[in-house]
Amino acid sequence: MIPERVRAAASRLPSLGPKLREVASALSLEIASAASLAVIFPLTIRGLGTDAYGEYTTIYVIAGFALTWVYAGGGAAAVQLVMQRRRLTRSVMVVGRRQVTALAIPCGLVGIALTYAVLGGHLWLAAALLFGSDLLVGGITEVNLALVFAHKGMGSIVRIRLIDPVVRAIGVGLLSVTGNITILNLVLLNMGTRLILLGASILAVRHLLDERSDEEGEPTDRGEMARLSALYSTSMSTNSVQNEGEKFLLATFRPTSEVGEYNAAYRVVSAALIPLQAVYAVATRWFLPPDDRVGGHVRKSLLMTIPSLGFGIACAIGIVVGQPIIRWVLGEEFESAAHITLWLAFVPLLHALAEIPPLGLLGLGENRRRMYLGVGAASAAIVVYLVLIPQLGWKGAVIGTYFSELVTIGGGWWMLVRCQRRNDGASSLA
């Protein structure tokens, strides 16, 4: 006789098809992004040099802090409102767009002021154009794509997402050939790409609304959207501080050339996570549906941990073994960056493991605890960065990065197990 576990596993195989297709769609996007990065990254760092690349990095880090408040949380909230709370797609879209517009202007002004304070006034135009395109134009685009993703999955938005890496690679290639790689020209390229994406996302969401003209559900008010977005935005912004805050503090306390070298190394190391990012990109849709099994979301998290652990170890080995290739890609001016990659070799492993517990908390509806986890990890990171970076420079940034990832992993699993047990207890009493 066939063992019961084997039969149960076999019965679940047909349901794996859609999930595998989702991963395949996300993986195709990640592969295209990696190919684009392979073109863009060496041309950009060699065209700008260490000092200008450090300034370019700093502007984007500040923009990253702002965009999590403007639209990253709103996009995630839109997915949850549609999938779990059954809100009307059109009302979610309208409220989401209004929220983005209301937040983009003040966040953009704060970002420009921070750029001026850290880098001086010579980059004000580049900063203004970047914040305008990333926050306002990009924000509306992300709300549109979040709605399409919530209803149709990753495959429905991959073709639109592919516009970004393709246009950027072609644009940077042309700038390099003509000898016009400057911070301002790269920002203008970013703006043009954002506008193309906006147009494509508007067409996609219009088609979705036509298909769902008879949709049943409840309307969304601003307060509901704002509360859920705030929880997501806080979690994401603390994650941004945790992962990017060291670059901002390096720009504040150290020469901009050191920022450029550290970020170049960080980009190389982060590229190793591309296959796993494809899984994480669609994992939200796997964790959001209710799971009534005892320990259901802990089980899902453990299943993701096993391949993440193996892949992270392989990444660390690859970074060490691949040093000759890394040094060739970075070039002579970024020789120090190649050395920094050795210090960062275990970042992919820890980052992959740190992504998993928050997904389990998301499935349990524990958005507030996800926020607490993010705030705690980001606070720990900032303290270490402030203590170590002024004296140790990029070495202090590396130490703080490792410490904050360990806090996220340990604290995340502690919260997940506790919340799962409480959820199981409540289910048994119901």
MIBAKOL-740832 format. One line per field, with one value per residue (C-alpha): residue number from 1; y, x, z; residue in one letter. Coordinates in steps of 0.2 Angstrom, whole numbers. Example, Ala and Ser with C-alpha at 12.3 -4.5 7.8 and 13.67 -1.06 7.14 Angstrom:
<gutis>
i = (1, 2)
Y = (-22, -5)
X = (62, 68)
Z = (39, 36)
aa = (a, s)
</gutis>
This chain:
<gutis>
i = (1, 2, 3, 4, 5, 6, 7, 8, 9, 10, 11, 12, 13, 14, 15, 16, 17, 18, 19, 20, 21, 22, 23, 24, 25, 26, 27, 28, 29, 30, 31, 32, 33, 34, 35, 36, 37, 38, 39, 40, 41, 42, 43, 44, 45, 46, 47, 48, 49, 50, 51, 52, 53, 54, 55, 56, 57, 58, 59, 60, 61, 62, 63, 64, 65, 66, 67, 68, 69, 70, 71, 72, 73, 74, 75, 76, 77, 78, 79, 80, 81, 82, 83, 84, 85, 86, 87, 88, 89, 90, 91, 92, 93, 94, 95, 96, 97, 98, 99, 100, 101, 102, 103, 104, 105, 106, 107, 108, 109, 110, 111, 112, 113, 114, 115, 116, 117, 118, 119, 120, 121, 122, 123, 124, 125, 126, 127, 128, 129, 130, 131, 132, 133, 134, 135, 136, 137, 138, 139, 140, 141, 142, 143, 144, 145, 146, 147, 148, 149, 150, 151, 152, 153, 154, 155, 156, 157, 158, 159, 160, 161, 162, 163, 164, 165, 166, 167, 168, 169, 170, 171, 172, 173, 174, 175, 176, 177, 178, 179, 180, 181, 182, 183, 184, 185, 186, 187, 188, 189, 190, 191, 192, 193, 194, 195, 196, 197, 198, 199, 200, 201, 202, 203, 204, 205, 206, 207, 208, 209, 210, 211, 212, 213, 214, 215, 216, 217, 218, 219, 220, 221, 222, 223, 224, 225, 226, 227, 228, 229, 230, 231, 232, 233, 234, 235, 236, 237, 238, 239, 240, 241, 242, 243, 244, 245, 246, 247, 248, 249, 250, 251, 252, 253, 254, 255, 256, 257, 258, 259, 260, 261, 262, 263, 264, 265, 266, 267, 268, 269, 270, 271, 272, 273, 274, 275, 276, 277, 278, 279, 280, 281, 282, 283, 284, 285, 286, 287, 288, 289, 290, 291, 292, 293, 294, 295, 296, 297, 298, 299, 300, 301, 302, 303, 304, 305, 306, 307, 308, 309, 310, 311, 312, 313, 314, 315, 316, 317, 318, 319, 320, 321, 322, 323, 324, 325, 326, 327, 328, 329, 330, 331, 332, 333, 334, 335, 336, 337, 338, 339, 340, 341, 342, 343, 344, 345, 346, 347, 348, 349, 350, 351, 352, 353, 354, 355, 356, 357, 358, 359, 360, 361, 362, 363, 364, 365, 366, 367, 368, 369, 370, 371, 372, 373, 374, 375, 376, 377, 378, 379, 380, 381, 382, 383, 384, 385, 386, 387, 388, 389, 390, 391, 392, 393, 394, 395, 396, 397, 398, 399, 400, 401, 402, 403, 404, 405, 406, 407, 408, 409, 410, 411, 412, 413, 414, 415, 416, 417, 418, 419, 420, 421, 422, 423, 424, 425, 426, 427, 428, 429, 430)
Y = (0, 18, 27, 40, 54, 50, 50, 66, 74, 67, 74, 92, 91, 98, 113, 116, 121, 138, 142, 136, 147, 162, 158, 156, 173, 181, 172, 178, 196, 193, 186, 201, 213, 203, 204, 223, 226, 217, 230, 245, 242, 242, 256, 267, 265, 267, 282, 291, 286, 283, 301, 304, 286, 289, 305, 295, 281, 294, 302, 285, 279, 295, 292, 274, 280, 292, 280, 267, 280, 286, 270, 254, 252, 257, 244, 230, 237, 237, 218, 214, 224, 216, 198, 197, 210, 209, 228, 235, 236, 253, 261, 254, 262, 279, 280, 273, 286, 300, 294, 294, 311, 318, 310, 313, 332, 333, 318, 324, 341, 332, 321, 337, 345, 330, 329, 347, 344, 329, 333, 352, 361, 356, 341, 349, 348, 329, 326, 336, 326, 309, 312, 318, 303, 290, 296, 303, 294, 278, 279, 279, 265, 254, 255, 251, 236, 230, 228, 218, 207, 204, 198, 189, 185, 189, 183, 197, 211, 204, 211, 228, 226, 221, 238, 245, 234, 234, 253, 256, 245, 253, 270, 268, 259, 274, 286, 276, 276, 295, 298, 306, 296, 309, 309, 321, 311, 295, 303, 309, 291, 285, 298, 293, 275, 279, 288, 273, 261, 273, 273, 254, 251, 263, 252, 236, 242, 249, 232, 224, 236, 232, 213, 216, 229, 218, 215, 212, 219, 234, 251, 257, 273, 283, 279, 260, 262, 274, 263, 247, 257, 265, 248, 241, 258, 258, 240, 243, 260, 252, 238, 252, 260, 243, 239, 256, 267, 263, 271, 287, 288, 284, 299, 309, 304, 298, 303, 300, 289, 277, 276, 272, 258, 251, 252, 244, 229, 228, 228, 214, 203, 207, 201, 184, 184, 185, 168, 169, 186, 178, 167, 181, 192, 180, 173, 186, 178, 161, 167, 179, 166, 159, 143, 133, 119, 118, 127, 131, 147, 141, 126, 137, 147, 132, 125, 142, 141, 125, 131, 148, 141, 131, 144, 157, 146, 143, 162, 164, 151, 159, 176, 169, 158, 171, 185, 186, 189, 202, 211, 211, 218, 231, 238, 245, 261, 250, 238, 241, 236, 219, 217, 223, 209, 196, 205, 205, 187, 180, 195, 185, 170, 181, 192, 177, 170, 187, 188, 173, 176, 192, 182, 170, 185, 192, 176, 177, 195, 201, 217, 227, 214, 215, 233, 231, 218, 231, 245, 235, 228, 245, 253, 241, 244, 263, 262, 250, 261, 277, 270, 261, 270, 287, 277, 261, 267, 253, 240, 247, 246, 228, 224, 233, 225, 207, 212, 219, 204, 192, 203, 201, 182, 179, 191, 186, 168, 171, 182, 170, 154, 164, 171, 154, 146, 159, 157, 138, 140, 152, 140, 125, 135, 141)
X = (0, 5, 10, -3, 10, 15, -3, -6, 9, 4, -14, -6, 4, -9, -10, 9, 6, 0, 13, 27, 21, 20, 38, 43, 36, 45, 61, 60, 59, 73, 84, 80, 84, 101, 105, 101, 111, 126, 126, 121, 132, 149, 145, 138, 152, 166, 157, 154, 169, 170, 165, 150, 144, 144, 133, 122, 120, 116, 102, 94, 96, 86, 73, 72, 67, 54, 46, 41, 30, 23, 18, 27, 15, 0, 4, 5, -11, -20, -16, -22, -38, -43, -38, -42, -55, -64, -64, -70, -55, -60, -62, -45, -37, -45, -41, -23, -20, -26, -15, 0, -3, -5, 11, 22, 24, 29, 40, 49, 53, 60, 71, 77, 81, 91, 100, 105, 111, 122, 128, 126, 116, 124, 113, 96, 89, 94, 86, 70, 68, 71, 59, 46, 47, 50, 37, 22, 24, 31, 18, 3, 11, 14, -4, -10, 1, -3, -21, -18, -6, -19, -32, -21, -4, 14, 12, 0, 12, 29, 28, 25, 39, 51, 50, 61, 77, 76, 74, 87, 100, 97, 98, 114, 122, 118, 124, 140, 144, 141, 151, 137, 135, 131, 120, 108, 107, 104, 90, 82, 83, 74, 61, 57, 57, 44, 33, 32, 28, 14, 6, 7, 0, -15, -19, -18, -29, -42, -43, -44, -58, -68, -67, -73, -87, -99, -88, -96, -87, -87, -80, -64, -63, -47, -45, -45, -32, -22, -21, -16, -3, 4, 8, 16, 25, 32, 38, 46, 54, 62, 68, 75, 84, 91, 97, 102, 105, 123, 125, 117, 128, 144, 139, 137, 153, 165, 171, 158, 171, 170, 151, 153, 165, 154, 138, 147, 152, 134, 126, 138, 134, 115, 114, 117, 100, 91, 84, 77, 70, 59, 51, 49, 40, 26, 26, 14, 0, 4, 5, -11, -24, -30, -22, -32, -19, -11, 6, 1, 11, 26, 27, 26, 40, 51, 48, 55, 70, 77, 81, 85, 99, 107, 106, 114, 128, 131, 131, 145, 156, 153, 158, 174, 178, 173, 184, 194, 178, 172, 188, 187, 169, 172, 188, 204, 196, 184, 198, 193, 175, 181, 189, 173, 163, 173, 167, 149, 149, 136, 124, 114, 112, 106, 95, 87, 83, 77, 64, 55, 47, 39, 30, 23, 17, 9, -1, -7, -13, 0, 5, 7, 20, 29, 30, 37, 50, 56, 57, 67, 79, 81, 84, 98, 106, 106, 114, 128, 130, 131, 144, 155, 154, 162, 178, 178, 169, 163, 169, 157, 143, 146, 146, 130, 122, 126, 120, 103, 100, 103, 90, 77, 80, 79, 65, 55, 55, 51, 36, 30, 30, 21, 8, 5, 3, -10, -19, -19, -27, -40, -45, -47, -58, -69)
Z = (0, -3, 13, 18, 18, 0, -6, 3, -6, -23, -21, -19, -34, -46, -35, -37, -56, -53, -40, -51, -65, -53, -48, -66, -71, -57, -61, -79, -72, -60, -74, -85, -71, -68, -87, -86, -71, -79, -92, -82, -66, -74, -86, -72, -60, -73, -81, -64, -54, -35, -29, -41, -39, -20, -23, -35, -22, -8, -18, -21, -3, 2, -11, -5, 13, 5, -7, 6, 15, -2, -11, -6, 9, -1, -15, -1, 7, -10, -12, 5, 4, -12, -7, 11, 14, -2, -6, -23, -35, -41, -24, -19, -34, -32, -13, -17, -30, -19, -5, -16, -22, -4, 2, -13, -11, 7, 6, -9, -1, 14, 3, -7, 9, 16, -1, 1, 19, 15, -2, -5, -17, -34, -36, -31, -49, -50, -33, -38, -54, -45, -31, -43, -54, -41, -28, -38, -55, -48, -34, -45, -56, -41, -35, -52, -54, -36, -41, -56, -46, -33, -46, -59, -51, -56, -74, -78, -73, -79, -96, -89, -76, -90, -98, -84, -86, -105, -106, -93, -101, -118, -111, -101, -116, -127, -113, -112, -130, -132, -116, -107, -91, -78, -62, -71, -87, -77, -67, -83, -90, -74, -76, -94, -89, -75, -87, -99, -85, -79, -96, -97, -79, -83, -98, -88, -74, -86, -94, -76, -71, -88, -84, -66, -70, -60, -45, -28, -13, -1, -4, 3, 14, 16, 34, 31, 17, 27, 43, 33, 22, 38, 45, 29, 26, 44, 42, 24, 29, 44, 33, 21, 36, 41, 24, 17, 32, 33, 16, 22, 37, 27, 16, 32, 41, 28, 10, -4, -13, 2, 0, -19, -15, -2, -12, -27, -16, -9, -26, -32, -16, -17, -35, -29, -21, -38, -39, -21, -24, -38, -24, -12, -25, -26, -8, -2, -12, -4, 14, 13, 11, 28, 34, 47, 49, 66, 64, 46, 43, 53, 42, 26, 34, 37, 20, 13, 25, 19, 1, 7, 19, 6, -7, 5, 9, -10, -13, 1, -7, -24, -19, -12, -26, -39, -33, -50, -59, -47, -48, -67, -67, -54, -63, -55, -48, -37, -31, -13, -17, -22, -5, 4, -5, 5, 21, 15, 9, 21, 19, 6, 18, 32, 22, 14, 31, 38, 24, 30, 47, 42, 28, 41, 52, 37, 34, 52, 50, 62, 53, 69, 75, 58, 61, 79, 72, 59, 71, 83, 70, 62, 79, 83, 66, 68, 85, 79, 63, 73, 85, 73, 56, 61, 67, 56, 40, 29, 42, 54, 41, 38, 57, 59, 44, 51, 68, 62, 51, 66, 76, 63, 61, 80, 84, 69, 73, 91, 86, 73, 84, 98, 87, 78, 95, 100, 83, 85, 103, 97, 82, 94, 105, 91)
aa = (m, i, p, e, r, v, r, a, a, a, s, r, l, p, s, l, g, p, k, l, r, e, v, a, s, a, l, s, l, e, i, a, s, a, a, s, l, a, v, i, f, p, l, t, i, r, g, l, g, t, d, a, y, g, e, y, t, t, i, y, v, i, a, g, f, a, l, t, w, v, y, a, g, g, g, a, a, a, v, q, l, v, m, q, r, r, r, l, t, r, s, v, m, v, v, g, r, r, q, v, t, a, l, a, i, p, c, g, l, v, g, i, a, l, t, y, a, v, l, g, g, h, l, w, l, a, a, a, l, l, f, g, s, d, l, l, v, g, g, i, t, e, v, n, l, a, l, v, f, a, h, k, g, m, g, s, i, v, r, i, r, l, i, d, p, v, v, r, a, i, g, v, g, l, l, s, v, t, g, n, i, t, i, l, n, l, v, l, l, n, m, g, t, r, l, i, l, l, g, a, s, i, l, a, v, r, h, l, l, d, e, r, s, d, e, e, g, e, p, t, d, r, g, e, m, a, r, l, s, a, l, y, s, t, s, m, s, t, n, s, v, q, n, e, g, e, k, f, l, l, a, t, f, r, p, t, s, e, v, g, e, y, n, a, a, y, r, v, v, s, a, a, l, i, p, l, q, a, v, y, a, v, a, t, r, w, f, l, p, p, d, d, r, v, g, g, h, v, r, k, s, l, l, m, t, i, p, s, l, g, f, g, i, a, c, a, i, g, i, v, v, g, q, p, i, i, r, w, v, l, g, e, e, f, e, s, a, a, h, i, t, l, w, l, a, f, v, p, l, l, h, a, l, a, e, i, p, p, l, g, l, l, g, l, g, e, n, r, r, r, m, y, l, g, v, g, a, a, s, a, a, i, v, v, y, l, v, l, i, p, q, l, g, w, k, g, a, v, i, g, t, y, f, s, e, l, v, t, i, g, g, g, w, w, m, l, v, r, c, q, r, r, n, d, g, a, s, s, l, a)
</gutis>
